[in-house]
Amino acid sequence: MGTLLRLKEYLSSDQPDRYECLACSATFERQPQVCPNCGGYDIRSKEWLDSGGRPPEKRP
């Protein structure tokens, strides 16, 4: 994917929640250091997760 397409996708308002807490599945527009819902520290960009919502270290 070209750089301009990535930038357009990143800046689009289609997906305002770009980050997800892996402990409680809460979503956020910006990445907090600690999840305000559960206090978890593992908050990742949805781009880093596979289609099943798994981070790279938990993929088969």
Backbone as a ProteinNet text record, in pm:
[ID]
protein_1_A
[PRIMARY]
MGTLLRLKEYLSSDQPDRYECLACSATFERQPQVCPNCGGYDIRSKEWLDSGGRPPEKRP
[TERTIARY]
85.2	0	90	52.8	132.9	126.3	226.2	235.2	115.1	71.4	-43.2	-171.9	-187.9	-306.8	-306.3	-189	-178	-210.3	-158.3	-185	-334.2	-395.4	-539.3	-618.8	-582.4	-651.2	-631.5	-510.5	-479.8	-559	-571.7	-638.9	-790.2	-839.9	-984.4	-1058.8	-1180.3	-1260.1	-1344	-1320.3	-1396.6	-1371	-1247	-1209.7	-1150.8	-1235.9	-1182.1	-1111.2	-1150	-1086.1	-973.6	-851.7	-736.7	-662.1	-692.5	-620.7	-718.5	-669	-755.1	-678.7	-744.5	-687.5	-704.8	-596.7	-606.8	-668.3	-673.1	-730.9	-883.4	-939.5	-1085.4	-1151.5	-1073.3	-1122.3	-1182.2	-1152.3	-1196.5	-1118.3	-1181	-1114.3	-1098.3	-992.9	-957.9	-911.8	-932.7	-883.9	-734.3	-690.9	-548.8	-501.8	-371.8	-319	-282.8	-363.4	-327.2	-221.1	-144.4	-45.7	-112.8	-222.3	-297.2	-443.8	-505.8	-647.4	-733	-814.1	-899.6	-1012.6	-1043.9	-1150.6	-1103.7	-987.6	-945.1	-808.5	-735.6	-602.8	-494.1	-528.6	-431.6	-329.3	-212.7	-104.5	-85	-153.5	-131.4	-233.7	-205.9	-294.2	-221.2	-278.7	-211.2	-291.6	-220.1	-285.2	-359.3	-478.2	-553.4	-478.1	-389	-308.4	-212.7	-171.5	-77	-143.1	-275.7	-347.9	-390.4	-396.5	-442.8	-595.7	-654.2	-800	-874	-807.3	-868.8	-846.2	-781.1	-755.3	-635.9	-550.4	-435.2	-310.2	-228.6	-101.3	-2.2	107.4	202.7	256.2	280	339.5	242.2	112.7	14.1	-41.6	19.7	-24.9	42.2	-26.4	34.1	152
-116.7	0	123.2	221.2	341.4	427.7	512	598.5	691.2	748.7	839.5	766.7	644.1	567	533.7	499.6	471.9	595.5	709.7	834.8	867.8	849.2	875.4	784.5	656.8	561.8	599.5	640.9	678	800.8	897.3	1022.3	1017.4	911.7	904.4	886.5	935.7	925	797.3	707.5	582.5	495.5	494.9	411.5	498.7	564.8	653.4	578.3	453.2	375.6	292.5	339	273.9	180.4	186.5	106	20.5	-96	-188.9	-248	-254.7	-319.6	-470.3	-545.6	-690.5	-759.9	-693.1	-754.2	-746.7	-629.2	-613.4	-575.4	-562.6	-530.9	-390.9	-301.8	-162.4	-98.1	-5.2	60.7	209.5	266.8	405.6	472.3	602.6	681	707	731.9	752.8	641.9	615.7	505.1	549.9	510.1	541.6	443.4	481.9	389.6	281.2	317.3	222.9	229.6	115.1	110.9	168.7	269.9	326.7	232.6	131.7	36.5	-69.7	-131.2	-246	-228.9	-123	-102.8	-181.8	-246.4	-325.7	-239	-298.3	-226.7	-267.8	-370.3	-422.1	-362.5	-241.2	-170.3	-158.5	-214	-222.2	-154.9	-114.8	-62.2	-177	-149.7	-254.3	-303.8	-221.5	-263.3	-374.9	-382.1	-483.2	-617.6	-618.5	-741.8	-809.3	-941.3	-1011	-1008.7	-1074	-1069.8	-1133	-1218.3	-1278.5	-1198.2	-1081.6	-996.9	-1039.3	-1127.2	-1177.5	-1095.6	-1067.8	-1000.4	-1098.2	-1049.1	-1136.2	-1250.9	-1228.7	-1334.6	-1447.3	-1430.4	-1535.7	-1600.9	-1571	-1633.4	-1769	-1863.3	-1996.9	-1993.7
0	0	0	-78.8	-88.9	35.9	50.4	167.3	179.5	68	74	112.2	64.8	102.1	251	303.8	446.9	529.3	484.4	554.7	551.3	435.5	422.8	516.1	521.2	608.3	754.8	788.6	926.9	970.7	881.6	914.7	897.3	834	810.6	942.1	945.2	1067.3	1068.5	973	967.1	1089.8	1137.6	1250.7	1361.3	1439.1	1542.2	1654.8	1682	1788.1	1728.5	1744.7	1682.2	1776.2	1905.7	2003.9	2083.2	2127.6	2201	2317.9	2432.8	2550.5	2532.6	2544.3	2525.5	2646.8	2760.5	2879.9	2880	2844.4	2854.1	2721.2	2615.2	2479.9	2467	2560.4	2547.2	2432.9	2361.6	2249.6	2277.9	2218	2242.9	2114.8	2107	1993.6	2008.6	2131.2	2160.6	2252.9	2252	2330.6	2472.6	2571.5	2709.9	2759.3	2861.1	2916.9	2999	3064.9	3147.6	3105.7	3091.1	3052.9	3165.8	3136.5	3240.4	3283.7	3202.4	3237.5	3335.7	3306.3	3386.6	3452.4	3416.6	3473.7	3402.5	3290.3	3215.4	3143.2	3116.3	3049.9	2904.6	2858.4	2722.7	2626.5	2580	2487.6	2355.3	2250.2	2120.6	2011.3	1908.3	1788.7	1722.1	1670.1	1601	1478	1422.4	1307.6	1346.1	1472.7	1518.4	1541.8	1557.5	1586.4	1456.7	1456.6	1336.8	1332.7	1234.4	1217.8	1335.6	1411.1	1529.2	1655.8	1643.5	1759	1841.7	1784.5	1859.1	1829.1	1931.5	1908.1	1845.3	1787.6	1718.3	1803.3	1932.2	2014.4	2047.4	2020.9	2049.8	1924	1810.6	1685.1	1669.3	1603.2	1585.1	1491.4
[MASK]
++++++++++++++++++++++++++++++++++++++++++++++++++++++++++++

